[in-house]
Amino acid sequence: MTLESIVETVAGDPYVRALKLLPPDVKDALVRAHAAENGELARQTLGTILRNVEVAEQTDNIICQDTGTPCFFLE
């Protein structure tokens, strides 16, 4: 196994996992925010996010995350 393939696996696997799995506490927070939201546009946006998470879970696909660049701190 080459150093390049080791780095790819060590860095790539957690990255893909982070793109596919939403921690339960984050999902719960989104559900609560959606239920509590009074603004129509904000409620619709939260609903779209929750639907995206649902589809990603059902299809083993990544969750659409266009909110920034993921950053990992490994020790």
Backbone hydrogen bonds in HBPLUS format (Angstrom, degrees):
<---DONOR---> <-ACCEPTOR-->    atom                        ^
c    i                          cat <-CA-CA->   ^        H-A-AA   ^      H-
h    n   atom  resd res      DA  || num        DHA   H-A  angle D-A-AA Bond
n    s   type  num  typ     dist DA aas  dist angle  dist       angle   num
A0006-ILE N   A0002-THR O   3.01 MM   4  6.32 152.8  2.08 150.3 158.4     1
A0007-VAL N   A0003-LEU O   2.93 MM   4  6.16 167.6  1.95 156.8 159.2     2
A0008-GLU N   A0004-GLU O   2.93 MM   4  6.09 156.8  1.99 144.5 151.7     3
A0009-THR N   A0005-SER O   3.00 MM   4  6.13 155.8  2.06 141.5 147.1     4
A0010-VAL N   A0006-ILE O   2.86 MM   4  6.05 172.3  1.86 157.6 160.1     5
A0011-ALA N   A0007-VAL O   2.86 MM   4  5.83 159.4  1.90 148.8 154.3     6
A0012-GLY N   A0008-GLU O   2.66 MM   4  5.25 144.5  1.78 132.4 144.9     7
A0013-ASP N   A0009-THR O   3.10 MM   4  5.62 165.9  2.13 135.4 139.9     8
A0016-VAL N   A0012-GLY O   2.93 MM   4  6.17 165.9  1.95 162.2 164.3     9
A0017-ARG N   A0013-ASP O   2.96 MM   4  6.13 161.8  2.00 150.8 156.6    10
A0018-ALA N   A0014-PRO O   2.87 MM   4  6.03 155.1  1.93 144.4 150.8    11
A0019-LEU N   A0015-TYR O   3.08 MM   4  6.37 138.8  2.26 141.5 152.7    12
A0019-LEU N   A0016-VAL O   3.10 MM   3  5.06 125.9  2.41  93.8 108.1    13
A0020-LYS N   A0016-VAL O   3.07 MM   4  6.29 128.9  2.35 142.7 156.0    14
A0020-LYS N   A0017-ARG O   3.15 MM   3  5.19 138.2  2.33  97.5 109.1    15
A0021-LEU N   A0017-ARG O   2.91 MM   4  5.86 154.0  1.98 159.9 163.8    16
A0063-ILE N   A0019-LEU O   2.79 MM  44  5.82 172.5  1.80 164.5 162.5    17
A0026-VAL N   A0023-PRO O   2.98 MM   3  5.39 127.5  2.26 110.4 124.0    18
A0027-LYS N   A0023-PRO O   3.05 MM   4  6.41 161.7  2.09 157.9 163.6    19
A0028-ASP N   A0024-PRO O   2.86 MM   4  6.02 162.3  1.89 149.9 155.1    20
A0029-ALA N   A0025-ASP O   3.01 MM   4  6.11 150.5  2.10 134.7 142.6    21
A0030-LEU N   A0026-VAL O   2.99 MM   4  6.30 151.4  2.07 147.4 154.7    22
A0031-VAL N   A0027-LYS O   2.98 MM   4  6.30 156.8  2.03 151.4 157.8    23
A0032-ARG N   A0028-ASP O   2.90 MM   4  6.17 162.5  1.93 152.4 156.9    24
A0033-ALA N   A0029-ALA O   2.87 MM   4  6.01 158.3  1.91 145.9 152.4    25
A0034-HIS N   A0030-LEU O   2.89 MM   4  6.04 156.9  1.95 146.8 153.0    26
A0035-ALA N   A0031-VAL O   3.00 MM   4  6.24 158.3  2.05 147.9 153.5    27
A0036-ALA N   A0032-ARG O   2.94 MM   4  6.11 147.6  2.05 146.8 155.6    28
A0037-GLU N   A0033-ALA O   2.95 MM   4  5.85 127.7  2.23 142.8 154.4    29
A0043-ARG N   A0039-GLY O   2.86 MM   4  5.94 160.5  1.90 153.6 159.7    30
A0044-GLN N   A0040-GLU O   2.90 MM   4  6.07 155.6  1.96 146.8 154.0    31
A0045-THR N   A0041-LEU O   2.89 MM   4  6.10 155.6  1.95 147.0 153.9    32
A0046-LEU N   A0042-ALA O   2.93 MM   4  6.16 164.6  1.95 152.6 156.0    33
A0047-GLY N   A0043-ARG O   2.94 MM   4  6.10 150.5  2.03 142.4 151.0    34
A0048-THR N   A0044-GLN O   2.93 MM   4  6.21 148.5  2.03 145.4 153.7    35
A0049-ILE N   A0045-THR O   2.99 MM   4  6.31 156.2  2.04 150.5 156.9    36
A0050-LEU N   A0046-LEU O   2.97 MM   4  6.21 162.5  2.00 149.0 153.3    37
A0051-ARG N   A0047-GLY O   2.91 MM   4  6.11 152.9  1.98 144.3 152.1    38
A0052-ASN N   A0048-THR O   2.90 MM   4  6.10 154.1  1.97 146.5 153.7    39
A0053-VAL N   A0049-ILE O   2.99 MM   4  6.31 154.5  2.06 150.0 156.6    40
A0054-GLU N   A0050-LEU O   3.00 MM   4  6.23 158.8  2.04 145.9 151.7    41
A0055-VAL N   A0051-ARG O   2.92 MM   4  6.19 163.7  1.95 154.8 158.1    42
A0056-ALA N   A0052-ASN O   2.92 MM   4  6.07 161.6  1.96 148.6 154.2    43
A0057-GLU N   A0053-VAL O   2.94 MM   4  6.15 155.5  2.00 149.7 156.0    44
A0058-GLN N   A0054-GLU O   3.02 MM   4  6.25 156.2  2.08 147.6 154.2    45
A0059-THR N   A0055-VAL O   2.95 MM   4  6.06 148.0  2.05 151.0 159.0    46
A0060-ASP N   A0056-ALA O   2.95 MM   4  5.57 111.7  2.43 139.0 150.8    47
A0061-ASN N   A0056-ALA O   3.01 MM   5  4.63 155.8  2.07 132.4 138.2    48
